[in-house]
Amino acid sequence: MLSVIRLAQIKAGDQVNFVKLHGAMQKVTQSGLISNIDFEYESLPDKETDVVLHLKCTDVKPTARASIQISEVKEDEVWNWLTQVDPLFTREMPPTEAAIRLYSHWIGKYMESHGSPKFEESSAVVADASSSNRGNSTDRLVFKVVKRRGVK
């Protein structure tokens, strides 16, 4: 649940109306990891304006196995760092464009914080998708680094 709250960018004690809550839930579903969120709230009996928010999330099925192949980077160290950032980062992930963008962004942040502070100025993390059974469903993603166009 911490992951959903982090993606929603709201926290306990925030003043939230329906518009802000709807926007926060859109941020979560735009991650590509959650397909739907139902919510309800209950008023606290001793507080006029305080409520408890209950969220019911539907995950996007993680059907792909992800790996990271970046020269001079140990894959296990990147995965360890990612899971410390947030436990939502696992090697099993949905192969959605949004989820790939989210993972790529945070792998780029790893690169910046581990010796390449200007990484995103010259490089990007992308994922190659493939299917092990020669079908249409992606079940493998390989994250790698590419140089940005026009950068020397």
N, C-alpha and C positions, 0 to 999 in steps of 0.2 A: 504494500500500500504506500510505503514511503516513495516508491518510484512514481506512482500516479500523482501524488501530491507535488513531487518535484517537477514532473512534466507539466502539471497544471499551473504551477507557479503561484499557488495559494498556500496559506499555512493557518494553523489554529490561531484564532484571535483576529484574523483579517475581517474587515467589514465587506460583505459580499452581497450583492443583489443578484437578481436572476440574470441580467445581462452579463455581469462579470463572471458568474458561475458558468453560463453557457459558453462564453469565450474561453474559459479555463478548460472546460471539457473538450472543446474543439482542439486545443493545443495537444491534449492527450491523444485524441484519435488521429491527429496529424502525424504522430510519431510512427505510425505504421505497425505498432505493437498491440494496440487496443482497437477493436473494431466498433465497440459500442459501450456507452456508459449510461446506466439508469441511476437516478438518484432520488432520494427523498430526505426530508429533514423533519426533525421533531423539536418542538420548543421545549426548553428546560423550564420546569415548573417554578423555580425560584428566581428566574431571570426573564425579564420581559423581552429583551432583544437577543438573547443568546439561543443558539440552536445547535443541535448535533446533526451533522450531514452524513448520510449513509450513501456510499457509492457501490454499485454492483457493475463490475467491469467484465467485458467479454474479450478475452485475448484473441489475437490473430494467431492461428495455429503455427507453431514454429516447425516448418517442414524442411528447412535447409540447415546444413552443417557449415559453419563459417570457419575459415582459417585466415591467418594473417601471414603474408609472405613479403616481408620488407627486408632488404639487405641490411646487415649489421644491427638487426633488431631481433631480440629473442621473443618468439611468439608468446610463450607462457608468461613472460614479464608484462607484456601488453594486456593479456587477458586478466592477469592479477590486478593490474592498475585499473582496468575498466570496471571490474567487479567491486573495487574499493570506491570508485566514483558512484556506482549504483549497481545493486544486484541484478537489475534488469538485463545487464549485458552478459549474455551467455553465448556459448558456441552454437547452440541450437536457436535459430531465429526464423522469423517469417521472412520470405524473400520479397517483401514489398519494397517499392521504390523509396517510400518514406523511411522504413526501417534501415535500409541500406544507407540513406543520407544521414540518419542519426548515428549509426555506427561509424561511418566514414568521418563525420565531424569529430567525434570523440577520439578516434584513432589519431586524427590530425592534432588534437589537443595533447595527446600523449607525446607525439613527435615534438611539439613545441616545448613541452615541459621536460623533455629528456634529451637536450642537446641541440635542438634545431629551433631556436626561438622565432625565426622568421619563416618557418616551414610553409605556412599557408600563402605567403607572398609568391613563392616559386613553385610549389608543389600542391598536389591534391591526392586524396585517398579515393580510390575507386574500387569497385568489386566486379570481378568476372563471375558470371553465373553459368552454371552448367547442370546437366542432368546425368546421373549415373546410369539410368536405364534407357537413355536415348529417347526419352519421351518429352512431352511438353512441360512437365512440372520441374521446376528448379529445385534441386536438393543439395547443391553445393555452391558456396560463395567463397571466393578467394579475394581478400582485400589486399591491395598493393598500392604503391606510390607511382604517380605519373607526374611529369613536369607540366606546368601550365603552359599554354600556347603563348608565344611571344616573349617568353622569359628566357634569358640566356644564362 
